Amino acid sequence: MADSAARNSDADRVPELSELFAGFLAISLSGFGGVLPWARRMLVERRGWLNEREFAEALALCQFLPGPNIVNMSIIVGSRFRGVAGALAAFAGLVGVPLLIMMACGALYLRYGELETLRGALVGLAAGAAGLLVAMAVKMTMPLVRERRVSAILFALAAFAAVGLLRLPLYWAVLVLAPLSMLWCYWRPR
């Protein structure tokens, strides 16, 4: 109970520029190759800067905007709390140090990329990243299940089937399912 009270008081406080930088730096250093699960954990569970609904809405907007979702998320969250300076701080925290690390990794891969041990390690990292992505999807789906939002679950399953199983291009799924879901919400029985 005391933990939730502390989290609520932290959620009301506007983070400083240095906190935005450090928060997104921690996200980027924690999850190479798939940082959205770490972003959700940090933004919703640890720092309380967003609640579950705000994170889902921001992620939906990030997926609609051009560019990487996590970059869009850093800009949205940073600008929400500190305007342009916050967006720049969050973006710099997200991409600055990881960019330098990846440049060094690229140089090492050029030199040692033919080693079978390295290839096996990269396959293992890819499997771990896929597992984290599935875990995040389950966590984001749980509020829909708890609230018994059957139509939202059906649209999510339709999107998964279209893109994941039928291998349709994402833009076709969005062009078809987004208007249908909006029409459903507008005309659904109340």
Long-range contacts (C-beta under 8 A, 24 or more apart in sequence): 7-48, 8-48, 10-47, 10-48, 11-48, 11-49, 11-51, 14-81, 14-82, 15-47, 15-49, 15-81, 15-82, 16-82, 17-82, 17-85, 17-86, 17-89, 18-89, 20-77, 20-78, 20-81, 20-82, 20-86, 20-89, 20-90, 20-93, 21-89, 21-90, 21-92, 21-93, 22-93, 23-47, 23-49, 23-90, 23-93, 24-74, 24-77, 24-78, 24-89, 24-90, 24-91, 24-93, 24-94, 25-93, 25-94, 25-96, 25-97, 27-70, 27-93, 27-94, 28-70, 28-93, 28-94, 28-95, 28-97, 28-98, 29-97, 29-98, 31-129, 31-132, 32-98, 32-125, 33-125, 33-126, 33-129, 34-129, 34-130, 34-132, 34-133, 35-70, 36-69, 36-70, 36-73, 36-133, 36-136, 37-132, 37-133, 37-135, 37-136, 38-132, 39-70, 39-73, 40-136, 40-139, 40-140, 43-73, 43-77, 49-77, 49-81, 50-77, 52-140, 52-143, 53-143, 55-140, 56-140, 56-143, 59-140, 64-174, 70-94, 71-95, 151-181, 151-184, 151-185, 151-188, 152-181, 155-180, 155-181, 155-184
